[in-house]
Amino acid sequence: MSLLHAHVYETPVQVYAPVRVLSCAASRSTKVIETRIQCSTGSFYKFFKKQASMLPSVCGAIVQTVNLADGNRSWVNTVGSRKVIEILAADSCADTAEKFKYVVEAVDDHAKKITYKVLEGSLLQTYDSFTVTLQVTTASTAKWTVEYVKKDPCGEDPDFYLDLFRTINATVDIYLRSSDHN
């Protein structure tokens, strides 16, 4: 069993594919993955807003490290905060990781929504831009929206990362349900 699937829990998943553009010009594409969560939506959102430093201990098979970057002193995700995350690599052996620096572009506590933009890392070798938004909905779902522009129009879609988000959602949901965070 691969390391990626070692801690996977069955969770209903809906994946929405972007509309294909029949053009060679670079265009913005969007993919969404949405999973049901059983913990409280407030706890799930709070985990990603204020406790993301715990990701390596909660889902260490995927997230190896999360560190503050560029002089940030707080783990709370606020607009402009920057962090570096090291995750399981898409095109590697199970023990290889890739690092990304990201900035929080938007936070909407009312809508339970956080938007992250990748600033540095190997993703930007494949994509001109890569933005990820987490929204925890009132329907008890965790929805990740990935917006990206491929450098090569024939390049790969970021399906690997959507699979990681699905696994992270399930793992964090189980962690929050099994602890006193609800």
Secondary structure by P-SEA (a helix, b strand, c coil): cccccccccbbbbbbbbccccccccbbbbbbbbbbbbcccaaaaaaaaacccccccccccccccccccccccccccccccccbbbbcccccccccbbbbbbbbbcccccccbbbbbbbccccccccccbbbbbbbbccccbbbbbbbbbbcccccccaaaaaaaaaaaaaaaaaaaaacccc
